[in-house]
Amino acid sequence: MRADLRKAGRLDYALNDFDWSMLLPPDASIETFRLPIAEINPGVWDKPYEALCGQIDFNPFAYDVGCLGIELAYTFQVSRFSFLFASLADWLPTQHLCSSTPLLAPLLDGMVTPHVTDRFTAQEALSFLDEVQSEMTQDQLAEHAARRGSGPTIRYYKYDRWSNIPASLVKKWERYRNRPLSYFAVSIILPLCSRPWGASLVYRTRVILRWALIICGFPLRVAGTVSSLR
């Protein structure tokens, strides 16, 4: 809409965060920093796993990567409104691009995995993308991705991004592949947390267990301190 100003270098851009951004301490650790789980709202509609399982706190850096990974997964999927615009959907990118652009499978899985300790940091995701891209030939980089027609939206955690990928690449990138959640998490924790009373129950249980571990471990920490002073 302002191509003339952009071309002349006279266009300024502004980012409106709607007062949702957080200013974190400059020394906040990407690995260990935590915020109370209440700070996760408001935010994006489709949230990573840690927002859905009654956690006490969360890592905002890992959470941001998870949110971006979910958004990218849907960007490479048929539009949510494709059933209304079937002809337009033929031109929309889909998650099936993983078969023609294999690096999307480990990249997206590494960003959206529910196992937060396994999730890419932002720098790791960028480094992985740069590394894989540097290994691609010019012909591969110049390939046009295949397109698919309209179809229903598949939730990002249900879509099999690894189907139709060469076995050699699956083996090479196996460490980035999503590990399934435990039966307990899938069958008990998530169904409970889908209900307000269930989420409150799981949250309070986690709080009690955390305090119990702290109290039970206190004598051991005192004994260790005394031993080190001798």
N, C-alpha and C positions, 0 to 999 in steps of 0.2 A: 504493500500500500504506500510505501515511502521509498520506492526504488531510487528516485532522483536524489534524495537526501543521503541514502545509504551509499550510493555511488560517489557522491561528493565528500564522503567521510564526515558528514555533519549530523549523523543520526546517533543519538544516545539511547542506551537501553537501561531499563530499570527492572528489578525483580521485586515483586510484591509477595511477601511471605504470609500475608494476612495475620500477622502477629503469632504465627505458629512456630517459628524457628526458636532454637535454644542457643544461648551463649554458654558454651562449656569452658571450664578452666583451661588455660593454654597448656597446662601440663597433664591434661587428662590422658590416660593410657588407652590406646585403641583396644588392648586385650582385656583390661581389668575394670575399666570405668563402668559404673552402673547408675541407672536412674530408677526411681520407684515406678512400678508398672503403671500407675495412674497417669504418668507423663506420656504414655503411648497414645492417648486420646486427647484431642481429636487428631485425625490423620487420614491416611489413605483408607479406602474401603476394604480392599483385600489385603489383610495383614499377614506377615510371616508367622510361623508356628508359635514362637515364644509369646505372642500376644493372645494366643487362643487356648493356653493350657494352664491358666491359673498361676503364672509365675509371680514371684514377689517383686523382682526387679528385672531390668534388661540392659543389654549393651546397645547404646544408641548408634554406634558406628556399624555394628553388625546388622542392626535393624534397618538402617538406611540402605545397606547393600541388598538385604533381602527384599525390601520394598521395590528397589530399582529392578532387581532380577525378575520379580513378579510382573512389573509393568512391561519389561522387555519381552517376557514370555508371551504376554497377551498381544504385544505389538506384532510378534511373529506368529499370530494366530488369526483365524477368521474373525472378522468383526463381530461384536456382540449383536449388531443390528443387521447381520448379513441376510437374515430371513426376510427383512423388509426391502433390502437393496441387493437382490440376487445378482443383477448384472454388474453392479459396482463391486461386489465381493470378488469377482473374478480378477480384479486388479489389486486386491488387498493382500499384503504379505501374510503368511500363515506359519504356524509352528512347524509345518511339514518341511520348512526350509532347512531343518536340521539334517535332512537326508542329502540335500544338495550343498549345504554349508555345514559340514560335520562339526566344526569347532563350536557351533552354537550349543550342542548337547553338553559338553563338559563345562562350557562357560556359564550357561544358565543353571545347570545342576549345582555348580559350585557357588552360585549366588543365592539360590532359593532353598538350599538344603535346610531341613528343620534342625539338623544337628549344628548348633551355632559354632561350636569349636572347630567344625570342619569347613565352615563357610569362608569364602574368599573375603579378604579385606578389599577395599577399593583398589589399593595399589597392586595386590596380587591378581585381581581380575584384569587390570590393565596390562600387567606384565605378561600374564598368560596370553592375552589377545595379541600383544606385540610379538611374543615368541612364536606363536602358531602362524601368524601372518608372515613372519620373516622366513618360515619354512615353505611357504606356498610359492608355486611358480607363477610367472606372469600370466600364463594361460589360465591357471586356476583363479587368479584374482580377476581376470577379465570375463569369467563365465557369468552368464545371466542365470539367476536362480529360477527354478521352476515355479510355476504358479498353480494354484488349485482353485477350484470353484467354490461356491458358497457351501456352508455347512454349519452345524451347531458349534458353539463355543465349548471347548474342553478345558476344565479347570487346570491351572498350571501344574498342579501336583499329580494329576492323573494322566497327563499326556506322556506317551513314551517317546522321548526325544532320541532314543538310541536305536530305534528300529531302522532298518535299511542303511545303517552305517557299516562300512567295511569292518570285518572282524579284527583286522590288524590295528585299526584306530581305536576300536573298543578296548582292546587289550592295552594299548598305549596309554589311554586316558582313564583306565578303570578306577584309579584312585580318586577321580573327581565325580564318579557316579554316585547318585543319591543312595544312601543306605535306608532301607525301609524303617519306619518307626516300629517300636515294639508293640506286641499285641496288647499290652496293658495300656499304652498311650492311645492306640487307635480305638480299642473297644471300651475303655473306661474313662480315661481322662478327657479326651475330646468330646464324647457324647455328654459327659457331665458339664463341661465348660460351655456347651452350647446353650445352656439354660442359666439364667441369672443366679438362681439359688445354688446350682451346681458349681458355677465359677467361684462363688463366694465360699462354698464348702472346701473346694480344692485349695484356694488361696489361703484360707485360715489353717488348713491342715499343714500346708507348706511352712507357714509362719511358726506354728507350734513345733514342727520337726526341726526347723532351723534353730530355734531357741533351745530345744532339748539337746541338740548336738553341741551348741556353744556351752551350755551349762555342764554337760557331761565331759567335755574336753577341757574345761577350766583347770581341774586338778592336774591333768597331764602337762598343761602349759606351765603351771606354777612349778611343778617338779622339774621340768626341763630348764626353767630359768634358774632355779636354785642350784641345779647340777652344774650349769655353765658358770656360775659365780664361784664355785668351789675351786 
